[in-house]
């Protein structure tokens, strides 16, 4: 759940020392922390389900790229479910990891 301090820029005034501290939203740090937690899991899923030349790109990709690609892979659980059970399973794996990533970002 979002904390109001994460949404708004907050100025904290320490009355004892007259010290002003500007608190910036931690969105970028939070995004990178969550990416760091789940990047290896996504790379592992990519290595299991994607062609070798494709999943190797994940190792040098930015967090935003990996997130976008993983979200696209999530759709396989609906699109491929009747055509290829393995691809549906891959979509389920990506979906599970991405749900944890989104939960991490929303904490």
Buried (B, 14 or more C-beta within 10 A) or exposed (E): EEEEEBEEEEEEEEEEEEEEEEEEBEEEEBBEBBBEEBBEBBBBBBBEBBEEEEBBEBEEBEBEEBBEBBBEBBEBBEEBBEEEEEBBBBBBBBBBBBEBBEEBBEE
